[in-house]
Amino acid sequence: MIGKYDWFKRRKYTGWGFSPATWQGWVYIIVFVLPIALLTAGDGNMSQTKIILLVVWAIIFAIDFIDIMIHLPKDERDRMHEAIAERNALWVIVIILGMGIAYQTAQGMVEGISKVDPVILVAIFAGLLTKMISNIYLDKKN
């Protein structure tokens, strides 16, 4: 693809993705971000051509981003640390979503209506389903 994985390093402490490790990585980021900034700058009225260009540019960047992430080298220690960090992040997300459901349920009871955001419910059930499928797959694999 366009970017090379040796231009980047994994983000360990500031979220998901990668960070530039060389000047080429910084140029790569600027080359992808600058057209987005230029296309979205202005009075807020975007033509259909600009929207199509933004979507195509975003798709190219997403494909290249995924390619870089796949090819970044990881040893066993990195994999274990990443798995633990992802697990911990997921627990925090689930707890916050659960608190959101509890808050919405309580607020709905006070107002006398049933009021729970379906997106939160879908997120929790999708995560549960993903965990179940992953465990079934891993049990059969070993």
C-alpha positions, -999 to 999 in steps of 0.1 A, spaced: 0 0 0 10 36 4 24 37 40 52 15 52 49 -2 87 84 7 96 75 44 95 52 38 126 51 23 160 22 9 180 4 33 203 8 18 238 -4 46 260 -26 69 240 -53 48 225 -56 26 195 -37 27 162 -2 38 155 21 68 159 47 81 135 82 69 143 100 86 115 97 117 94 82 97 66 54 87 90 47 124 98 46 132 61 22 103 55 -2 116 83 0 152 69 -6 140 33 -38 121 45 -51 148 68 -44 179 47 -69 171 19 -96 163 45 -90 197 61 -90 215 28 -121 198 15 -141 205 48 -129 241 51 -152 268 41 -188 279 46 -201 245 56 -219 239 22 -203 208 8 -210 198 -28 -217 162 -38 -183 161 -55 -165 171 -22 -185 145 -3 -176 117 -28 -139 128 -27 -139 127 12 -155 92 12 -130 78 -13 -101 95 5 -114 80 38 -117 45 23 -82 46 9 -68 58 43 -88 31 62 -75 4 40 -40 16 42 -43 21 80 -55 -15 84 -27 -28 62 -1 -9 84 -17 -22 116 -16 -58 104 21 -56 94 34 -38 125 57 -63 143 45 -76 177 62 -101 199 45 -124 224 49 -99 253 33 -71 231 4 -94 223 -2 -103 260 0 -66 271 -23 -56 244 -48 -83 253 -48 -73 289 -52 -36 281 -80 -44 257 -98 -65 283 -95 -38 309 -107 -11 284 -137 -33 276 -146 -38 312 -147 0 317 -168 4 286 -193 -22 297 -195 -7 332 -202 28 318 -228 14 293 -245 -4 322 -245 28 342 -261 45 312 -288 19 310 -295 22 348 -296 60 346 -320 59 316 -342 33 333 -344 53 365 -351 85 346 -378 67 326 -394 54 358 -395 90 372 -411 103 340 -434 73 338 -421 61 304 -399 33 291 -368 51 280 -336 31 272 -313 40 243 -313 9 219 -278 17 207 -265 10 242 -284 -23 244 -272 -33 209 -236 -26 219 -238 -47 250 -255 -76 233 -231 -74 203 -202 -76 227 -218 -106 245 -224 -123 212 -188 -116 200 -174 -130 233 -195 -161 230 -185 -168 194 -149 -161 201 -149 -186 230 -166 -213 209 -141 -207 181 -111 -208 205 -123 -239 223 -127 -258 190 -94 -245 178 -74 -259 207 
